[in-house]
Amino acid sequence: MKKMTQTERMQADQQGVSAVRLLAPEDIQVGDFVAILSVRIDLPSFLWPCRDSLRVDELISLDFTSGGSAVPLKVTSVCLPYVLTRAPDGTPNMLDVRRQRLGRLSNHFARKACKALRVAKAEPAL
């Protein structure tokens, strides 16, 4: 996958509407804003309901997407397969890209989302 230049990213941000771009692990860069698109879980085949057709030592891989809202995360360091990120509230997160698929958010969208999430967290609950 071709890496976007800073100019291309700024032009995409100025268009107003953007789409999340699925990232290959080697395309993740410090400074990117990312969101977790799905989480992979491996289960042993003996826990699977139709296990008669599977070998005992076989793993079943399932991809789950979040039912809740995604949080924009800023990449602060990369040491594959691990990616260190920071949430809008400053909380550090270490992600494993073997288990979590990441998508790149546009800078414009991510900054707006981070600001909105910080404001929402600062407001007292009624």
Backbone atoms as SQL, in Angstrom:
CREATE TABLE atoms (id INTEGER PRIMARY KEY, chain TEXT, resi INTEGER, resn TEXT, atom TEXT, x REAL, y REAL, z REAL);
INSERT INTO atoms VALUES
  (1, 'A', 1, 'MET', 'N', 0.837, -1.169, 0.000),
  (2, 'A', 1, 'MET', 'CA', 0.000, 0.000, 0.000),
  (3, 'A', 1, 'MET', 'C', 0.890, 1.244, 0.000),
  (4, 'A', 2, 'LYS', 'N', 0.557, 2.200, -0.855),
  (5, 'A', 2, 'LYS', 'CA', 1.336, 3.430, -0.977),
  (6, 'A', 2, 'LYS', 'C', 1.134, 4.308, 0.252),
  (7, 'A', 3, 'LYS', 'N', 2.232, 4.825, 0.801),
  (8, 'A', 3, 'LYS', 'CA', 2.140, 5.739, 1.941),
  (9, 'A', 3, 'LYS', 'C', 1.763, 7.124, 1.440),
  (10, 'A', 4, 'MET', 'N', 0.864, 7.785, 2.177),
  (11, 'A', 4, 'MET', 'CA', 0.439, 9.127, 1.804),
  (12, 'A', 4, 'MET', 'C', 1.478, 10.144, 2.275),
  (13, 'A', 5, 'THR', 'N', 1.724, 11.143, 1.434),
  (14, 'A', 5, 'THR', 'CA', 2.604, 12.225, 1.841),
  (15, 'A', 5, 'THR', 'C', 1.821, 13.173, 2.737),
  (16, 'A', 6, 'GLN', 'N', 2.532, 14.051, 3.416),
  (17, 'A', 6, 'GLN', 'CA', 1.874, 15.026, 4.293),
  (18, 'A', 6, 'GLN', 'C', 0.925, 15.914, 3.484),
  (19, 'A', 7, 'THR', 'N', 1.312, 16.293, 2.265),
  (20, 'A', 7, 'THR', 'CA', 0.466, 17.129, 1.408),
  (21, 'A', 7, 'THR', 'C', -0.812, 16.389, 1.034),
  (22, 'A', 8, 'GLU', 'N', -0.692, 15.115, 0.681),
  (23, 'A', 8, 'GLU', 'CA', -1.879, 14.321, 0.330),
  (24, 'A', 8, 'GLU', 'C', -2.823, 14.194, 1.515),
  (25, 'A', 9, 'ARG', 'N', -2.271, 14.038, 2.718),
  (26, 'A', 9, 'ARG', 'CA', -3.112, 13.947, 3.916),
  (27, 'A', 9, 'ARG', 'C', -3.851, 15.255, 4.163),
  (28, 'A', 10, 'MET', 'N', -3.138, 16.380, 3.997),
  (29, 'A', 10, 'MET', 'CA', -3.779, 17.681, 4.211),
  (30, 'A', 10, 'MET', 'C', -4.880, 17.921, 3.187),
  (31, 'A', 11, 'GLN', 'N', -4.656, 17.535, 1.927),
  (32, 'A', 11, 'GLN', 'CA', -5.684, 17.698, 0.903),
  (33, 'A', 11, 'GLN', 'C', -6.898, 16.836, 1.207),
  (34, 'A', 12, 'ALA', 'N', -6.677, 15.623, 1.669),
  (35, 'A', 12, 'ALA', 'CA', -7.793, 14.742, 2.026),
  (36, 'A', 12, 'ALA', 'C', -8.574, 15.315, 3.199),
  (37, 'A', 13, 'ASP', 'N', -7.871, 15.898, 4.170),
  (38, 'A', 13, 'ASP', 'CA', -8.525, 16.497, 5.333),
  (39, 'A', 13, 'ASP', 'C', -9.381, 17.693, 4.943),
  (40, 'A', 14, 'GLN', 'N', -8.940, 18.461, 3.957),
  (41, 'A', 14, 'GLN', 'CA', -9.658, 19.666, 3.560),
  (42, 'A', 14, 'GLN', 'C', -10.947, 19.349, 2.818),
  (43, 'A', 15, 'GLN', 'N', -11.104, 18.153, 2.311),
  (44, 'A', 15, 'GLN', 'CA', -12.298, 17.794, 1.566),
  (45, 'A', 15, 'GLN', 'C', -13.503, 17.605, 2.486),
  (46, 'A', 16, 'GLY', 'N', -13.307, 17.490, 3.772),
  (47, 'A', 16, 'GLY', 'CA', -14.407, 17.414, 4.722),
  (48, 'A', 16, 'GLY', 'C', -14.874, 16.008, 5.033),
  (49, 'A', 17, 'VAL', 'N', -14.998, 15.165, 4.037),
  (50, 'A', 17, 'VAL', 'CA', -15.438, 13.790, 4.251),
  (51, 'A', 17, 'VAL', 'C', -14.246, 12.883, 3.990),
  (52, 'A', 18, 'SER', 'N', -14.009, 11.985, 4.912),
  (53, 'A', 18, 'SER', 'CA', -12.887, 11.070, 4.748),
  (54, 'A', 18, 'SER', 'C', -13.320, 9.675, 5.161),
  (55, 'A', 19, 'ALA', 'N', -12.509, 8.711, 4.818),
  (56, 'A', 19, 'ALA', 'CA', -12.790, 7.322, 5.185),
  (57, 'A', 19, 'ALA', 'C', -11.587, 6.767, 5.931),
  (58, 'A', 20, 'VAL', 'N', -11.851, 5.851, 6.836),
  (59, 'A', 20, 'VAL', 'CA', -10.778, 5.184, 7.560),
  (60, 'A', 20, 'VAL', 'C', -10.048, 4.278, 6.576),
  (61, 'A', 21, 'ARG', 'N', -8.735, 4.279, 6.658),
  (62, 'A', 21, 'ARG', 'CA', -7.923, 3.433, 5.776),
  (63, 'A', 21, 'ARG', 'C', -7.315, 2.309, 6.599),
  (64, 'A', 22, 'LEU', 'N', -7.611, 1.094, 6.205),
  (65, 'A', 22, 'LEU', 'CA', -7.038, -0.070, 6.870),
  (66, 'A', 22, 'LEU', 'C', -5.523, -0.021, 6.718),
  (67, 'A', 23, 'LEU', 'N', -4.827, -0.227, 7.824),
  (68, 'A', 23, 'LEU', 'CA', -3.368, -0.135, 7.820),
  (69, 'A', 23, 'LEU', 'C', -2.728, -1.501, 7.908),
  (70, 'A', 24, 'ALA', 'N', -1.756, -1.729, 7.066),
  (71, 'A', 24, 'ALA', 'CA', -0.876, -2.876, 7.246),
  (72, 'A', 24, 'ALA', 'C', 0.085, -2.513, 8.373),
  (73, 'A', 25, 'PRO', 'N', 0.517, -3.468, 9.174),
  (74, 'A', 25, 'PRO', 'CA', 1.402, -3.142, 10.294),
  (75, 'A', 25, 'PRO', 'C', 2.622, -2.314, 9.899),
  (76, 'A', 26, 'GLU', 'N', 3.210, -2.602, 8.743),
  (77, 'A', 26, 'GLU', 'CA', 4.416, -1.867, 8.338),
  (78, 'A', 26, 'GLU', 'C', 4.123, -0.437, 7.892),
  (79, 'A', 27, 'ASP', 'N', 2.846, -0.075, 7.694),
  (80, 'A', 27, 'ASP', 'CA', 2.472, 1.281, 7.288),
  (81, 'A', 27, 'ASP', 'C', 2.173, 2.200, 8.468),
  (82, 'A', 28, 'ILE', 'N', 2.178, 1.680, 9.675),
  (83, 'A', 28, 'ILE', 'CA', 1.873, 2.492, 10.855),
  (84, 'A', 28, 'ILE', 'C', 3.074, 3.383, 11.157),
  (85, 'A', 29, 'GLN', 'N', 2.802, 4.679, 11.330),
  (86, 'A', 29, 'GLN', 'CA', 3.863, 5.653, 11.566),
  (87, 'A', 29, 'GLN', 'C', 3.580, 6.438, 12.841),
  (88, 'A', 30, 'VAL', 'N', 4.648, 6.860, 13.508),
  (89, 'A', 30, 'VAL', 'CA', 4.511, 7.730, 14.678),
  (90, 'A', 30, 'VAL', 'C', 3.818, 9.006, 14.226),
  (91, 'A', 31, 'GLY', 'N', 2.830, 9.441, 15.008),
  (92, 'A', 31, 'GLY', 'CA', 2.069, 10.637, 14.671),
  (93, 'A', 31, 'GLY', 'C', 0.742, 10.346, 14.006),
  (94, 'A', 32, 'ASP', 'N', 0.549, 9.115, 13.520),
  (95, 'A', 32, 'ASP', 'CA', -0.734, 8.735, 12.912),
  (96, 'A', 32, 'ASP', 'C', -1.825, 8.723, 13.969),
  (97, 'A', 33, 'PHE', 'N', -3.034, 9.042, 13.551),
  (98, 'A', 33, 'PHE', 'CA', -4.204, 8.815, 14.381),
  (99, 'A', 33, 'PHE', 'C', -4.853, 7.541, 13.877),
  (100, 'A', 34, 'VAL', 'N', -5.105, 6.600, 14.785),
  (101, 'A', 34, 'VAL', 'CA', -5.667, 5.307, 14.411),
  (102, 'A', 34, 'VAL', 'C', -6.870, 4.983, 15.296),
  (103, 'A', 35, 'ALA', 'N', -7.643, 4.018, 14.840),
  (104, 'A', 35, 'ALA', 'CA', -8.738, 3.467, 15.638),
  (105, 'A', 35, 'ALA', 'C', -8.703, 1.951, 15.461),
  (106, 'A', 36, 'ILE', 'N', -9.138, 1.244, 16.482),
  (107, 'A', 36, 'ILE', 'CA', -9.192, -0.217, 16.406),
  (108, 'A', 36, 'ILE', 'C', -10.448, -0.589, 15.621),
  (109, 'A', 37, 'LEU', 'N', -10.267, -1.295, 14.494),
  (110, 'A', 37, 'LEU', 'CA', -11.388, -1.686, 13.649),
  (111, 'A', 37, 'LEU', 'C', -11.970, -3.030, 14.066),
  (112, 'A', 38, 'SER', 'N', -11.099, -3.955, 14.429),
  (113, 'A', 38, 'SER', 'CA', -11.572, -5.263, 14.873),
  (114, 'A', 38, 'SER', 'C', -10.515, -5.913, 15.751),
  (115, 'A', 39, 'VAL', 'N', -10.973, -6.895, 16.513),
  (116, 'A', 39, 'VAL', 'CA', -10.096, -7.648, 17.412),
  (117, 'A', 39, 'VAL', 'C', -10.232, -9.123, 17.060),
  (118, 'A', 40, 'ARG', 'N', -9.106, -9.795, 16.901),
  (119, 'A', 40, 'ARG', 'CA', -9.113, -11.227, 16.573),
  (120, 'A', 40, 'ARG', 'C', -8.937, -12.033, 17.850),
  (121, 'A', 41, 'ILE', 'N', -9.777, -13.054, 17.983),
  (122, 'A', 41, 'ILE', 'CA', -9.707, -13.961, 19.127),
  (123, 'A', 41, 'ILE', 'C', -9.563, -15.382, 18.585),
  (124, 'A', 42, 'ASP', 'N', -8.621, -16.137, 19.136),
  (125, 'A', 42, 'ASP', 'CA', -8.426, -17.533, 18.751),
  (126, 'A', 42, 'ASP', 'C', -8.971, -18.430, 19.854),
  (127, 'A', 43, 'LEU', 'N', -9.795, -19.392, 19.451),
  (128, 'A', 43, 'LEU', 'CA', -10.378, -20.339, 20.400),
  (129, 'A', 43, 'LEU', 'C', -9.951, -21.749, 20.024),
  (130, 'A', 44, 'PRO', 'N', -9.688, -22.595, 21.005),
  (131, 'A', 44, 'PRO', 'CA', -9.381, -23.996, 20.683),
  (132, 'A', 44, 'PRO', 'C', -10.624, -24.676, 20.109),
  (133, 'A', 45, 'SER', 'N', -10.420, -25.593, 19.193),
  (134, 'A', 45, 'SER', 'CA', -11.544, -26.230, 18.490),
  (135, 'A', 45, 'SER', 'C', -12.452, -27.037, 19.425),
  (136, 'A', 46, 'PHE', 'N', -11.943, -27.490, 20.570),
  (137, 'A', 46, 'PHE', 'CA', -12.813, -28.276, 21.453),
  (138, 'A', 46, 'PHE', 'C', -13.898, -27.408, 22.098),
  (139, 'A', 47, 'LEU', 'N', -13.781, -26.080, 22.015),
  (140, 'A', 47, 'LEU', 'CA', -14.834, -25.192, 22.512),
  (141, 'A', 47, 'LEU', 'C', -15.875, -24.861, 21.441),
  (142, 'A', 48, 'TRP', 'N', -15.618, -25.271, 20.213),
  (143, 'A', 48, 'TRP', 'CA', -16.508, -24.956, 19.093),
  (144, 'A', 48, 'TRP', 'C', -17.669, -25.948, 19.060),
  (145, 'A', 49, 'PRO', 'N', -18.912, -25.494, 18.814),
  (146, 'A', 49, 'PRO', 'CA', -20.071, -26.391, 18.861),
  (147, 'A', 49, 'PRO', 'C', -20.027, -27.543, 17.844),
  (148, 'A', 50, 'CYS', 'N', -19.505, -27.302, 16.644),
  (149, 'A', 50, 'CYS', 'CA', -19.468, -28.374, 15.639),
  (150, 'A', 50, 'CYS', 'C', -18.062, -28.947, 15.542),
  (151, 'A', 51, 'ARG', 'N', -17.519, -29.341, 16.669),
  (152, 'A', 51, 'ARG', 'CA', -16.131, -29.771, 16.749),
  (153, 'A', 51, 'ARG', 'C', -15.863, -31.134, 16.107),
  (154, 'A', 52, 'ASP', 'N', -16.897, -31.864, 15.721),
  (155, 'A', 52, 'ASP', 'CA', -16.685, -33.176, 15.111),
  (156, 'A', 52, 'ASP', 'C', -15.915, -33.076, 13.794),
  (157, 'A', 53, 'SER', 'N', -16.074, -31.962, 13.093),
  (158, 'A', 53, 'SER', 'CA', -15.414, -31.803, 11.796),
  (159, 'A', 53, 'SER', 'C', -14.022, -31.178, 11.911),
  (160, 'A', 54, 'LEU', 'N', -13.570, -30.893, 13.132),
  (161, 'A', 54, 'LEU', 'CA', -12.288, -30.224, 13.338),
  (162, 'A', 54, 'LEU', 'C', -11.321, -31.116, 14.115),
  (163, 'A', 55, 'ARG', 'N', -10.026, -30.881, 13.872),
  (164, 'A', 55, 'ARG', 'CA', -9.010, -31.579, 14.662),
  (165, 'A', 55, 'ARG', 'C', -8.994, -30.981, 16.064),
  (166, 'A', 56, 'VAL', 'N', -8.593, -31.753, 17.034),
  (167, 'A', 56, 'VAL', 'CA', -8.574, -31.317, 18.432),
  (168, 'A', 56, 'VAL', 'C', -7.598, -30.168, 18.648),
  (169, 'A', 57, 'ASP', 'N', -6.482, -30.178, 17.936),
  (170, 'A', 57, 'ASP', 'CA', -5.452, -29.158, 18.147),
  (171, 'A', 57, 'ASP', 'C', -5.598, -27.932, 17.240),
  (172, 'A', 58, 'GLU', 'N', -6.718, -27.834, 16.523),
  (173, 'A', 58, 'GLU', 'CA', -6.936, -26.727, 15.602),
  (174, 'A', 58, 'GLU', 'C', -7.494, -25.495, 16.324),
  (175, 'A', 59, 'LEU', 'N', -7.052, -24.301, 15.884),
  (176, 'A', 59, 'LEU', 'CA', -7.567, -23.056, 16.445),
  (177, 'A', 59, 'LEU', 'C', -8.612, -22.450, 15.511),
  (178, 'A', 60, 'ILE', 'N', -9.643, -21.881, 16.096),
  (179, 'A', 60, 'ILE', 'CA', -10.677, -21.174, 15.357),
  (180, 'A', 60, 'ILE', 'C', -10.450, -19.678, 15.587),
  (181, 'A', 61, 'SER', 'N', -10.281, -18.915, 14.517),
  (182, 'A', 61, 'SER', 'CA', -10.062, -17.475, 14.634),
  (183, 'A', 61, 'SER', 'C', -11.357, -16.732, 14.345),
  (184, 'A', 62, 'LEU', 'N', -11.697, -15.810, 15.244),
  (185, 'A', 62, 'LEU', 'CA', -12.894, -14.992, 15.094),
  (186, 'A', 62, 'LEU', 'C', -12.507, -13.529, 15.149),
  (187, 'A', 63, 'ASP', 'N', -13.067, -12.726, 14.243),
  (188, 'A', 63, 'ASP', 'CA', -12.853, -11.282, 14.261),
  (189, 'A', 63, 'ASP', 'C', -14.102, -10.616, 14.812),
  (190, 'A', 64, 'PHE', 'N', -13.916, -9.746, 15.800),
  (191, 'A', 64, 'PHE', 'CA', -15.021, -9.019, 16.415),
  (192, 'A', 64, 'PHE', 'C', -14.848, -7.529, 16.154),
  (193, 'A', 65, 'THR', 'N', -15.944, -6.888, 15.812),
  (194, 'A', 65, 'THR', 'CA', -15.930, -5.434, 15.720),
  (195, 'A', 65, 'THR', 'C', -16.629, -4.889, 16.952),
  (196, 'A', 66, 'SER', 'N', -16.220, -3.710, 17.352),
  (197, 'A', 66, 'SER', 'CA', -16.763, -3.111, 18.560),
  (198, 'A', 66, 'SER', 'C', -18.214, -2.697, 18.351),
  (199, 'A', 67, 'GLY', 'N', -19.033, -2.974, 19.334),
  (200, 'A', 67, 'GLY', 'CA', -20.412, -2.517, 19.304),
  (201, 'A', 67, 'GLY', 'C', -20.525, -1.087, 19.812),
  (202, 'A', 68, 'GLY', 'N', -19.485, -0.617, 20.463),
  (203, 'A', 68, 'GLY', 'CA', -19.480, 0.732, 21.006),
  (204, 'A', 68, 'GLY', 'C', -18.790, 1.700, 20.073),
  (205, 'A', 69, 'SER', 'N', -18.455, 2.848, 20.607),
  (206, 'A', 69, 'SER', 'CA', -17.795, 3.853, 19.781),
  (207, 'A', 69, 'SER', 'C', -16.292, 3.625, 19.777),
  (208, 'A', 70, 'ALA', 'N', -15.677, 3.923, 18.643),
  (209, 'A', 70, 'ALA', 'CA', -14.228, 3.814, 18.527),
  (210, 'A', 70, 'ALA', 'C', -13.595, 5.071, 19.117),
  (211, 'A', 71, 'VAL', 'N', -12.416, 4.919, 19.661),
  (212, 'A', 71, 'VAL', 'CA', -11.692, 6.041, 20.251),
  (213, 'A', 71, 'VAL', 'C', -10.482, 6.338, 19.370),
  (214, 'A', 72, 'PRO', 'N', -10.287, 7.588, 18.973),
  (215, 'A', 72, 'PRO', 'CA', -9.085, 7.908, 18.198),
  (216, 'A', 72, 'PRO', 'C', -7.849, 7.817, 19.091),
  (217, 'A', 73, 'LEU', 'N', -6.834, 7.154, 18.597),
  (218, 'A', 73, 'LEU', 'CA', -5.589, 6.967, 19.339),
  (219, 'A', 73, 'LEU', 'C', -4.443, 7.547, 18.523),
  (220, 'A', 74, 'LYS', 'N', -3.530, 8.248, 19.184),
  (221, 'A', 74, 'LYS', 'CA', -2.364, 8.805, 18.489),
  (222, 'A', 74, 'LYS', 'C', -1.174, 7.885, 18.708),
  (223, 'A', 75, 'VAL', 'N', -0.530, 7.485, 17.626),
  (224, 'A', 75, 'VAL', 'CA', 0.626, 6.593, 17.690),
  (225, 'A', 75, 'VAL', 'C', 1.823, 7.381, 18.203),
  (226, 'A', 76, 'THR', 'N', 2.418, 6.898, 19.300),
  (227, 'A', 76, 'THR', 'CA', 3.580, 7.567, 19.872),
  (228, 'A', 76, 'THR', 'C', 4.874, 6.781, 19.654),
  (229, 'A', 77, 'SER', 'N', 4.766, 5.472, 19.424),
  (230, 'A', 77, 'SER', 'CA', 5.954, 4.656, 19.178),
  (231, 'A', 77, 'SER', 'C', 5.538, 3.355, 18.507),
  (232, 'A', 78, 'VAL', 'N', 6.422, 2.817, 17.675),
  (233, 'A', 78, 'VAL', 'CA', 6.137, 1.566, 16.967),
  (234, 'A', 78, 'VAL', 'C', 7.327, 0.639, 17.118),
  (235, 'A', 79, 'CYS', 'N', 7.068, -0.590, 17.569),
  (236, 'A', 79, 'CYS', 'CA', 8.056, -1.661, 17.620),
  (237, 'A', 79, 'CYS', 'C', 7.279, -2.931, 17.305),
  (238, 'A', 80, 'LEU', 'N', 7.127, -3.206, 16.006),
  (239, 'A', 80, 'LEU', 'CA', 6.232, -4.274, 15.571),
  (240, 'A', 80, 'LEU', 'C', 6.554, -5.586, 16.253),
  (241, 'A', 81, 'PRO', 'N', 5.545, -6.283, 16.717),
  (242, 'A', 81, 'PRO', 'CA', 4.117, -6.141, 16.460),
  (243, 'A', 81, 'PRO', 'C', 3.387, -5.207, 17.433),
  (244, 'A', 82, 'TYR', 'N', 4.121, -4.443, 18.242),
  (245, 'A', 82, 'TYR', 'CA', 3.472, -3.594, 19.231),
  (246, 'A', 82, 'TYR', 'C', 3.457, -2.141, 18.786),
  (247, 'A', 83, 'VAL', 'N', 2.376, -1.462, 19.145),
  (248, 'A', 83, 'VAL', 'CA', 2.210, -0.050, 18.832),
  (249, 'A', 83, 'VAL', 'C', 1.769, 0.643, 20.113),
  (250, 'A', 84, 'LEU', 'N', 2.535, 1.645, 20.521),
  (251, 'A', 84, 'LEU', 'CA', 2.187, 2.420, 21.708),
  (252, 'A', 84, 'LEU', 'C', 1.380, 3.626, 21.259),
  (253, 'A', 85, 'THR', 'N', 0.207, 3.814, 21.868),
  (254, 'A', 85, 'THR', 'CA', -0.679, 4.912, 21.491),
  (255, 'A', 85, 'THR', 'C', -1.083, 5.698, 22.730),
  (256, 'A', 86, 'ARG', 'N', -1.674, 6.866, 22.470),
  (257, 'A', 86, 'ARG', 'CA', -2.192, 7.694, 23.552),
  (258, 'A', 86, 'ARG', 'C', -3.635, 8.048, 23.230),
  (259, 'A', 87, 'ALA', 'N', -4.530, 7.825, 24.191),
  (260, 'A', 87, 'ALA', 'CA', -5.948, 8.147, 24.039),
  (261, 'A', 87, 'ALA', 'C', -6.148, 9.642, 24.236),
  (262, 'A', 88, 'PRO', 'N', -7.316, 10.187, 23.871),
  (263, 'A', 88, 'PRO', 'CA', -7.567, 11.622, 24.041),
  (264, 'A', 88, 'PRO', 'C', -7.388, 12.116, 25.476),
  (265, 'A', 89, 'ASP', 'N', -7.633, 11.261, 26.459),
  (266, 'A', 89, 'ASP', 'CA', -7.474, 11.682, 27.855),
  (267, 'A', 89, 'ASP', 'C', -6.041, 11.512, 28.363),
  (268, 'A', 90, 'GLY', 'N', -5.124, 11.108, 27.467),
  (269, 'A', 90, 'GLY', 'CA', -3.717, 10.956, 27.827),
  (270, 'A', 90, 'GLY', 'C', -3.324, 9.561, 28.268),
  (271, 'A', 91, 'THR', 'N', -4.284, 8.654, 28.358),
  (272, 'A', 91, 'THR', 'CA', -4.011, 7.278, 28.785),
  (273, 'A', 91, 'THR', 'C', -3.195, 6.537, 27.726),
  (274, 'A', 92, 'PRO', 'N', -2.058, 5.944, 28.115),
  (275, 'A', 92, 'PRO', 'CA', -1.291, 5.165, 27.135),
  (276, 'A', 92, 'PRO', 'C', -1.920, 3.785, 26.915),
  (277, 'A', 93, 'ASN', 'N', -1.828, 3.300, 25.690),
  (278, 'A', 93, 'ASN', 'CA', -2.325, 1.967, 25.333),
  (279, 'A', 93, 'ASN', 'C', -1.258, 1.272, 24.501),
  (280, 'A', 94, 'MET', 'N', -1.009, 0.000, 24.794),
  (281, 'A', 94, 'MET', 'CA', -0.104, -0.770, 23.959),
  (282, 'A', 94, 'MET', 'C', -0.943, -1.780, 23.197),
  (283, 'A', 95, 'LEU', 'N', -0.890, -1.704, 21.873),
  (284, 'A', 95, 'LEU', 'CA', -1.677, -2.566, 21.010),
  (285, 'A', 95, 'LEU', 'C', -0.782, -3.615, 20.365),
  (286, 'A', 96, 'ASP', 'N', -1.352, -4.770, 20.095),
  (287, 'A', 96, 'ASP', 'CA', -0.658, -5.849, 19.400),
  (288, 'A', 96, 'ASP', 'C', -1.331, -5.993, 18.038),
  (289, 'A', 97, 'VAL', 'N', -0.643, -5.626, 16.960),
  (290, 'A', 97, 'VAL', 'CA', -1.269, -5.642, 15.639),
  (291, 'A', 97, 'VAL', 'C', -1.503, -7.060, 15.105),
  (292, 'A', 98, 'ARG', 'N', -1.017, -8.074, 15.806),
  (293, 'A', 98, 'ARG', 'CA', -1.366, -9.444, 15.420),
  (294, 'A', 98, 'ARG', 'C', -2.802, -9.749, 15.831),
  (295, 'A', 99, 'ARG', 'N', -3.294, -9.051, 16.835),
  (296, 'A', 99, 'ARG', 'CA', -4.642, -9.284, 17.362),
  (297, 'A', 99, 'ARG', 'C', -5.629, -8.176, 17.005),
  (298, 'A', 100, 'GLN', 'N', -5.138, -6.972, 16.740),
  (299, 'A', 100, 'GLN', 'CA', -6.021, -5.831, 16.505),
  (300, 'A', 100, 'GLN', 'C', -5.723, -5.225, 15.141),
  (301, 'A', 101, 'ARG', 'N', -6.777, -5.070, 14.332),
  (302, 'A', 101, 'ARG', 'CA', -6.634, -4.409, 13.032),
  (303, 'A', 101, 'ARG', 'C', -6.872, -2.922, 13.245),
  (304, 'A', 102, 'LEU', 'N', -5.959, -2.117, 12.723),
  (305, 'A', 102, 'LEU', 'CA', -6.030, -0.674, 12.913),
  (306, 'A', 102, 'LEU', 'C', -6.366, 0.018, 11.603),
  (307, 'A', 103, 'GLY', 'N', -7.062, 1.132, 11.725),
  (308, 'A', 103, 'GLY', 'CA', -7.364, 1.977, 10.579),
  (309, 'A', 103, 'GLY', 'C', -6.859, 3.377, 10.849),
  (310, 'A', 104, 'ARG', 'N', -6.347, 4.029, 9.801),
  (311, 'A', 104, 'ARG', 'CA', -5.851, 5.398, 9.937),
  (312, 'A', 104, 'ARG', 'C', -7.006, 6.369, 9.780),
  (313, 'A', 105, 'LEU', 'N', -7.114, 7.296, 10.738),
  (314, 'A', 105, 'LEU', 'CA', -8.112, 8.356, 10.688),
  (315, 'A', 105, 'LEU', 'C', -7.479, 9.594, 10.073),
  (316, 'A', 106, 'SER', 'N', -8.291, 10.421, 9.431),
  (317, 'A', 106, 'SER', 'CA', -7.757, 11.691, 8.922),
  (318, 'A', 106, 'SER', 'C', -7.401, 12.564, 10.119),
  (319, 'A', 107, 'ASN', 'N', -6.385, 13.375, 9.964),
  (320, 'A', 107, 'ASN', 'CA', -5.956, 14.259, 11.055),
  (321, 'A', 107, 'ASN', 'C', -7.076, 15.199, 11.479),
  (322, 'A', 108, 'HIS', 'N', -7.788, 15.753, 10.512),
  (323, 'A', 108, 'HIS', 'CA', -8.868, 16.695, 10.803),
  (324, 'A', 108, 'HIS', 'C', -9.946, 16.039, 11.665),
  (325, 'A', 109, 'PHE', 'N', -10.392, 14.859, 11.242),
  (326, 'A', 109, 'PHE', 'CA', -11.435, 14.152, 11.986),
  (327, 'A', 109, 'PHE', 'C', -10.940, 13.762, 13.379),
  (328, 'A', 110, 'ALA', 'N', -9.729, 13.222, 13.455),
  (329, 'A', 110, 'ALA', 'CA', -9.202, 12.741, 14.738),
  (330, 'A', 110, 'ALA', 'C', -9.050, 13.879, 15.744),
  (331, 'A', 111, 'ARG', 'N', -8.575, 15.026, 15.297),
  (332, 'A', 111, 'ARG', 'CA', -8.424, 16.164, 16.209),
  (333, 'A', 111, 'ARG', 'C', -9.777, 16.644, 16.727),
  (334, 'A', 112, 'LYS', 'N', -10.781, 16.697, 15.825),
  (335, 'A', 112, 'LYS', 'CA', -12.125, 17.088, 16.255),
  (336, 'A', 112, 'LYS', 'C', -12.699, 16.083, 17.249),
  (337, 'A', 113, 'ALA', 'N', -12.509, 14.808, 16.979),
  (338, 'A', 113, 'ALA', 'CA', -13.029, 13.759, 17.859),
  (339, 'A', 113, 'ALA', 'C', -12.345, 13.809, 19.218),
  (340, 'A', 114, 'CYS', 'N', -11.031, 13.989, 19.232),
  (341, 'A', 114, 'CYS', 'CA', -10.294, 14.064, 20.509),
  (342, 'A', 114, 'CYS', 'C', -10.775, 15.250, 21.335),
  (343, 'A', 115, 'LYS', 'N', -10.957, 16.373, 20.673),
  (344, 'A', 115, 'LYS', 'CA', -11.423, 17.571, 21.382),
  (345, 'A', 115, 'LYS', 'C', -12.815, 17.335, 21.955),
  (346, 'A', 116, 'ALA', 'N', -13.711, 16.762, 21.159),
  (347, 'A', 116, 'ALA', 'CA', -15.080, 16.494, 21.623),
  (348, 'A', 116, 'ALA', 'C', -15.083, 15.500, 22.790),
  (349, 'A', 117, 'LEU', 'N', -14.242, 14.487, 22.746),
  (350, 'A', 117, 'LEU', 'CA', -14.186, 13.496, 23.811),
  (351, 'A', 117, 'LEU', 'C', -13.628, 14.098, 25.096),
  (352, 'A', 118, 'ARG', 'N', -12.632, 14.974, 24.973),
  (353, 'A', 118, 'ARG', 'CA', -12.087, 15.633, 26.169),
  (354, 'A', 118, 'ARG', 'C', -13.123, 16.554, 26.791),
  (355, 'A', 119, 'VAL', 'N', -13.880, 17.287, 25.981),
  (356, 'A', 119, 'VAL', 'CA', -14.925, 18.198, 26.493),
  (357, 'A', 119, 'VAL', 'C', -16.023, 17.386, 27.170),
  (358, 'A', 120, 'ALA', 'N', -16.434, 16.286, 26.529),
  (359, 'A', 120, 'ALA', 'CA', -17.496, 15.450, 27.087),
  (360, 'A', 120, 'ALA', 'C', -17.081, 14.852, 28.426),
  (361, 'A', 121, 'LYS', 'N', -15.822, 14.467, 28.560),
  (362, 'A', 121, 'LYS', 'CA', -15.336, 13.882, 29.797),
  (363, 'A', 121, 'LYS', 'C', -15.238, 14.939, 30.902),
  (364, 'A', 122, 'ALA', 'N', -14.930, 16.192, 30.527),
  (365, 'A', 122, 'ALA', 'CA', -14.774, 17.265, 31.502),
  (366, 'A', 122, 'ALA', 'C', -16.117, 17.761, 32.037),
  (367, 'A', 123, 'GLU', 'N', -17.193, 17.606, 31.249),
  (368, 'A', 123, 'GLU', 'CA', -18.508, 18.073, 31.683),
  (369, 'A', 123, 'GLU', 'C', -19.051, 17.149, 32.760),
  (370, 'A', 124, 'PRO', 'N', -19.657, 17.691, 33.818),
  (371, 'A', 124, 'PRO', 'CA', -20.216, 16.845, 34.868),
  (372, 'A', 124, 'PRO', 'C', -21.466, 16.113, 34.374),
  (373, 'A', 125, 'ALA', 'N', -21.620, 14.884, 34.823),
  (374, 'A', 125, 'ALA', 'CA', -22.800, 14.088, 34.457),
  (375, 'A', 125, 'ALA', 'C', -24.009, 14.615, 35.205),
  (376, 'A', 126, 'LEU', 'N', -25.141, 14.628, 34.525),
  (377, 'A', 126, 'LEU', 'CA', -26.390, 15.096, 35.162),
  (378, 'A', 126, 'LEU', 'C', -27.145, 13.975, 35.774);
